[in-house]
Amino acid sequence: MATLLDNKDKEERPRHPEKQGREDTPLLRKPPWIRVKAPTSAGYLETRELVRSAKLVTVCEEAGCPNIGECWTKKHATLMIMGDTCTRACSFCNVRTGMPAALDADEPRRVGETVAAMGLGHVVITSVDRDDLADGGAEHFAAVVRAIRSAAPKATIEILTPDFLRKGDAANIVIDARPDVFNHNLETVPRLYLSIRPGSRYYHSLRLLERVKERDPSQFTKSGLMVGLGESKEEVMQVMDDMRSAGVDFLTIGQYLQPTRKHAPVDRFVTPEEFATLETIAKAKGFLLVSASPLTRSSYHADEDFAKLRAAREDKLAGR
């Protein structure tokens, strides 16, 4: 028998229980180029009401994205499926950690209907890690893609998936659902995985992206990096090379922002000029599209970027 906890009890429990014993880390003062205004627009409030009335979760809220005001004003929300609680405990992430509830079998239908109600031409779907499930939630992910195709057949679909570590061939279920863009973020350089992404494995994540291209070359692949965690420029460039070897089409690079004093500290704030340099280097390495700026996030401007991505492929195939 399942025991349901009310929201009040849930909010009183620590959001990150595994981090409570850690010493506080310093918070660096944000530079002018990283600050954003609090969201207040009518469009933002309308998007919030649509999401909440459908009882859906967004990574925009859960991860404390700095772009939420801009994106929600345009009715661009990244829906987070399979609950609001993650089984991993990455030191950079603000999503709640712990033991998740059972999957909601009605969620795919609600996601599809919400995408249709919002009139989205391009939708981004992400999820928490579900290591508690035999397939890591792969079938549920695929069901959401199918539900969107049914409810909003003209919408293009971008997914941002977990790594399906130790789940056998479960990732193939998601690949075979044929999203338009398959995104899985490497997040940081291999040297920092143990401290920043301890539950994941760099080369497994890289292999997942490579497998997408092997199984369905028509799908666009995408991956992202955070900078400002102590990585070197040379390490970032090596990750770029690894991604290109795996056939990744689209690279995003953004500034890491520390959610709380219990999370990994910001080593430094990378300047806009440095981001511009990284973008130039990445483009020279052959990515179809690169987005690099302090506020870049995986789904930031995803609709506009998808149009650019498709055009870049057409140009490449035409030899332009």
Legacy VTK file of the C-alpha trace (Angstrom):
# vtk DataFile Version 3.0
C-alpha trace
ASCII
DATASET POLYDATA
POINTS 320 float
0.000 0.000 0.000
1.361 3.419 -0.946
1.491 6.205 1.629
0.858 9.695 0.275
2.597 12.647 1.919
0.914 16.019 1.774
2.692 19.009 0.258
3.253 20.707 3.622
5.219 17.725 4.921
7.167 17.571 1.647
8.175 21.229 1.833
9.310 20.881 5.460
11.746 18.090 4.580
15.186 19.165 3.309
15.245 19.559 -0.457
18.728 18.032 -0.538
19.050 15.800 2.556
22.378 14.366 1.402
23.945 17.855 1.459
22.826 18.956 4.938
26.031 17.810 6.639
28.299 19.692 4.274
30.036 22.886 5.249
28.696 26.010 3.568
30.576 27.061 0.455
31.164 30.723 -0.424
28.773 32.565 -2.718
30.483 34.833 -5.239
28.810 38.125 -6.085
27.271 37.906 -9.548
28.697 40.235 -12.206
26.342 42.617 -14.064
26.059 40.378 -17.134
24.577 37.490 -15.140
21.761 39.321 -13.346
18.140 39.064 -14.472
14.892 40.730 -13.412
12.204 38.922 -11.431
9.402 37.633 -13.708
6.164 39.646 -13.562
4.686 39.694 -17.090
1.147 38.618 -17.968
2.560 35.946 -20.287
4.665 34.520 -17.456
1.639 34.311 -15.163
-0.464 32.685 -17.897
2.167 30.009 -18.543
2.464 29.329 -14.825
-1.302 28.858 -14.565
-1.372 26.471 -17.562
1.395 24.326 -16.088
-0.094 24.225 -12.611
-3.646 23.554 -13.746
-2.342 20.499 -15.620
-0.418 19.398 -12.494
2.858 19.303 -14.394
6.404 19.974 -13.206
8.898 22.221 -15.009
12.669 22.174 -14.756
12.436 25.952 -15.136
11.109 26.174 -11.575
12.765 23.125 -10.036
16.269 24.044 -11.180
15.812 27.765 -10.556
16.572 28.744 -14.161
17.517 32.434 -14.515
15.714 32.649 -17.861
12.266 31.665 -16.585
10.811 35.161 -16.925
11.869 35.562 -20.542
10.906 32.051 -21.609
7.552 31.824 -19.835
6.538 35.217 -21.202
6.846 33.570 -24.638
5.028 30.426 -23.390
8.221 28.388 -23.624
8.374 26.004 -20.673
10.533 22.888 -20.315
8.340 20.169 -18.835
9.970 17.753 -16.390
8.364 14.318 -16.332
8.434 11.396 -13.886
8.031 13.557 -10.798
9.986 16.285 -9.037
12.377 14.062 -7.073
15.645 12.725 -8.485
17.509 9.605 -7.379
20.875 11.224 -8.103
22.597 13.842 -5.938
24.665 15.934 -8.330
26.447 18.744 -6.510
25.424 21.383 -9.082
21.700 20.668 -9.338
18.808 22.213 -7.408
16.217 19.537 -8.256
14.915 17.765 -5.149
16.678 14.491 -4.263
15.320 11.389 -2.549
13.066 8.434 -3.291
10.537 9.374 -6.012
6.859 8.468 -6.029
5.429 5.927 -8.449
5.075 7.000 -12.065
1.858 8.794 -12.986
0.343 6.800 -15.853
-1.826 9.770 -16.848
1.102 12.159 -17.198
1.775 11.519 -20.921
-1.813 12.488 -21.789
-1.630 15.686 -19.712
1.694 16.648 -21.265
0.324 16.161 -24.769
-2.791 18.195 -24.034
-0.782 20.993 -22.406
1.559 21.231 -25.396
-1.511 21.530 -27.642
-3.160 24.094 -25.337
-0.023 26.245 -25.296
0.175 26.083 -29.072
3.845 25.137 -28.977
5.643 24.665 -32.269
8.641 23.160 -30.474
8.565 21.515 -27.050
11.342 20.427 -24.710
10.777 17.504 -22.335
13.244 16.556 -19.619
13.083 14.363 -16.532
14.600 13.498 -13.212
16.867 10.448 -12.997
14.848 7.367 -12.052
17.426 4.775 -10.994
14.640 3.076 -9.019
12.927 1.917 -12.238
14.033 -1.154 -14.173
14.214 0.803 -17.442
15.139 4.158 -15.912
11.798 5.518 -17.119
12.524 4.912 -20.805
9.059 3.593 -21.666
7.412 6.516 -19.876
9.599 8.935 -21.858
8.559 7.227 -25.091
4.885 7.370 -24.063
5.181 11.131 -23.554
6.690 11.557 -27.034
3.837 9.517 -28.553
1.217 11.510 -26.636
2.628 14.804 -27.929
2.666 13.460 -31.488
-1.011 12.557 -31.104
-2.208 15.775 -29.432
0.033 18.257 -31.272
1.176 16.562 -34.488
2.794 19.703 -35.908
5.014 20.267 -32.874
8.661 19.249 -33.038
9.940 17.449 -29.957
13.227 17.855 -28.127
14.045 15.570 -25.224
16.704 15.999 -22.540
17.230 12.572 -21.044
18.965 10.889 -18.127
21.886 8.588 -18.949
20.049 5.257 -18.357
23.176 4.015 -16.600
23.085 0.266 -15.881
19.704 -0.073 -17.639
20.839 -2.277 -20.524
19.307 -1.270 -23.846
16.548 0.842 -22.269
17.789 3.968 -24.056
16.861 2.339 -27.371
13.186 2.611 -26.372
13.524 6.398 -26.217
15.590 6.633 -29.403
13.004 4.536 -31.251
10.242 6.970 -30.202
11.931 9.266 -32.731
12.101 12.682 -31.080
13.402 15.412 -33.363
16.272 16.289 -30.998
17.893 13.909 -28.511
19.739 15.888 -25.851
21.870 14.480 -23.066
24.185 16.841 -21.217
27.748 15.862 -20.372
27.628 18.853 -17.975
31.351 19.076 -17.155
34.812 17.765 -17.973
35.817 14.178 -17.032
38.181 15.284 -14.229
35.306 16.895 -12.299
32.767 14.073 -12.575
33.556 12.552 -9.166
32.807 15.806 -7.343
30.177 17.361 -9.633
28.310 14.404 -11.135
29.254 11.427 -8.910
26.350 9.183 -9.921
27.195 9.403 -13.631
30.006 8.218 -15.878
31.479 10.498 -18.539
32.181 7.853 -21.169
28.805 6.189 -20.675
27.098 9.527 -21.367
29.290 10.079 -24.391
28.455 6.607 -25.664
24.718 7.278 -25.253
24.963 10.244 -27.626
26.960 8.156 -30.086
24.363 5.369 -29.931
21.581 7.759 -30.942
23.413 8.586 -34.166
24.154 4.916 -34.858
20.546 3.861 -34.348
18.836 6.808 -36.062
21.148 9.146 -38.014
18.208 11.437 -38.814
17.859 12.552 -35.184
19.701 15.672 -34.138
21.891 15.156 -31.071
22.672 17.859 -28.577
24.726 18.174 -25.409
25.666 20.880 -22.958
28.466 22.013 -20.670
28.637 24.269 -17.638
31.737 26.382 -17.132
32.956 28.138 -14.016
33.466 24.948 -11.985
37.260 24.894 -12.167
37.716 23.351 -15.600
40.487 24.521 -17.924
40.002 25.813 -21.452
41.993 22.843 -22.745
39.674 20.413 -20.963
36.631 22.081 -22.496
38.194 21.817 -25.928
38.849 18.100 -25.372
35.175 17.570 -24.486
34.252 19.361 -27.710
36.443 16.891 -29.620
34.848 13.949 -27.781
31.376 15.216 -28.670
32.273 15.639 -32.307
33.688 12.086 -32.376
30.296 10.935 -31.081
28.519 12.879 -33.847
26.937 15.538 -31.631
25.293 18.253 -33.754
24.534 21.000 -31.260
26.595 22.220 -28.291
25.397 24.559 -25.547
27.765 26.176 -23.031
26.566 28.246 -20.079
27.741 29.641 -16.759
27.297 27.445 -13.682
25.273 29.223 -11.004
25.394 27.925 -7.452
21.858 27.182 -6.125
22.743 27.219 -2.384
25.736 27.300 -0.054
25.510 23.492 0.162
26.145 23.064 -3.564
29.440 23.120 -5.442
30.915 26.629 -5.381
31.367 28.800 -8.448
35.078 28.854 -9.216
34.750 31.971 -11.362
32.370 33.859 -13.619
33.378 33.414 -17.242
33.184 36.666 -19.207
30.986 37.150 -22.292
34.182 37.588 -24.330
35.441 34.168 -23.216
32.119 32.612 -24.167
32.410 34.178 -27.618
35.852 32.602 -27.982
34.549 29.173 -26.956
31.735 29.492 -29.490
34.204 30.329 -32.259
36.376 27.339 -31.356
33.380 24.986 -31.226
32.097 26.120 -34.610
35.547 25.501 -36.086
35.385 21.943 -34.788
32.339 21.236 -36.947
29.217 21.484 -34.766
26.143 22.380 -36.807
25.126 24.855 -34.111
26.707 26.319 -30.984
25.126 28.470 -28.290
27.577 29.843 -25.724
26.816 32.680 -23.324
26.582 33.250 -19.558
22.816 32.597 -19.506
22.720 29.788 -22.086
20.861 26.722 -20.829
19.910 23.497 -22.601
16.450 24.641 -23.623
17.070 28.397 -23.846
15.702 29.636 -27.216
15.213 25.980 -28.161
12.520 26.741 -30.738
14.602 29.310 -32.584
17.695 27.117 -32.331
15.868 24.116 -33.793
15.032 26.133 -36.901
18.697 27.164 -37.173
19.810 23.575 -36.635
17.602 22.254 -39.405
18.755 25.004 -41.772
22.412 24.287 -40.948
21.965 20.626 -41.834
20.288 21.522 -45.132
23.143 23.888 -45.964
25.704 21.205 -45.141
23.957 18.589 -47.277
23.725 21.077 -50.128
27.422 21.860 -49.815
26.824 25.510 -49.007
LINES 1 321
320 0 1 2 3 4 5 6 7 8 9 10 11 12 13 14 15 16 17 18 19 20 21 22 23 24 25 26 27 28 29 30 31 32 33 34 35 36 37 38 39 40 41 42 43 44 45 46 47 48 49 50 51 52 53 54 55 56 57 58 59 60 61 62 63 64 65 66 67 68 69 70 71 72 73 74 75 76 77 78 79 80 81 82 83 84 85 86 87 88 89 90 91 92 93 94 95 96 97 98 99 100 101 102 103 104 105 106 107 108 109 110 111 112 113 114 115 116 117 118 119 120 121 122 123 124 125 126 127 128 129 130 131 132 133 134 135 136 137 138 139 140 141 142 143 144 145 146 147 148 149 150 151 152 153 154 155 156 157 158 159 160 161 162 163 164 165 166 167 168 169 170 171 172 173 174 175 176 177 178 179 180 181 182 183 184 185 186 187 188 189 190 191 192 193 194 195 196 197 198 199 200 201 202 203 204 205 206 207 208 209 210 211 212 213 214 215 216 217 218 219 220 221 222 223 224 225 226 227 228 229 230 231 232 233 234 235 236 237 238 239 240 241 242 243 244 245 246 247 248 249 250 251 252 253 254 255 256 257 258 259 260 261 262 263 264 265 266 267 268 269 270 271 272 273 274 275 276 277 278 279 280 281 282 283 284 285 286 287 288 289 290 291 292 293 294 295 296 297 298 299 300 301 302 303 304 305 306 307 308 309 310 311 312 313 314 315 316 317 318 319
